Amino acid sequence: MEAVQTLQTERLTLRQPGPSDEADYVAFMLSDRARHVGGSSDRKRAWYAFATELGHWAIRGFGMWAVTQHGDDRAIGFVGPWYPDTWPEHELGWFLYAQAEGKGIAYEAVFAAREHAFKSLGWETAVSYIDEDNLRSRKLAERLGAVLDPSAAWPGQSAGAEPCLVYRHPAPEALQ
């Protein structure tokens, strides 16, 4: 597994998150916009979610990148490979802050992240866990060629967690 801390696309830099991203991340997690990605009205839980992002990198050697536009280091969202200890499968996750929506940024970033997960991390499959009411994320998954996989497990399923939709991304060989 190759640890890559930064990816570049035509318009974006995907970099490993750091302490400077805390305030905007926590603000997002405390907002209504985060309702589909485990957001919270509790600052402590929002801060722990940010610490989990940093810890995932330390433990796994990869994680969701802070997405920035070239020439501006301020994060406009998070995108990337995600595989916490209790997840049933490798996930490609994403969320953008309000100012980044509707510009094709999520597509560009997730496309690069998926390519990295397959080529550099050696993933043979990837899913995205999406709240049924999150229509924008569902459309993005479909635009990326992912399809619903009703037989796939979701995080917390065995513990009685609320269900979510599981979108399966095309296998690496299908993307050639």
Secondary structure, DSSP 8 states (H G I E B T S, - for coil): -----EEE-SSEEEE---GGGHHHHHHHHHSGGGGGTT--S-HHHHHHHHHHHHHHHHHHS---EEEEETT--S--EEEEEE--TT-SS-EEEEEE-GGGTTSSHHHHHHHHHHHHHHHTS--S--EEEE-TT-HHHHHHHHHTT-EE-TTS--TTGGGT----EEEE---GGGG-
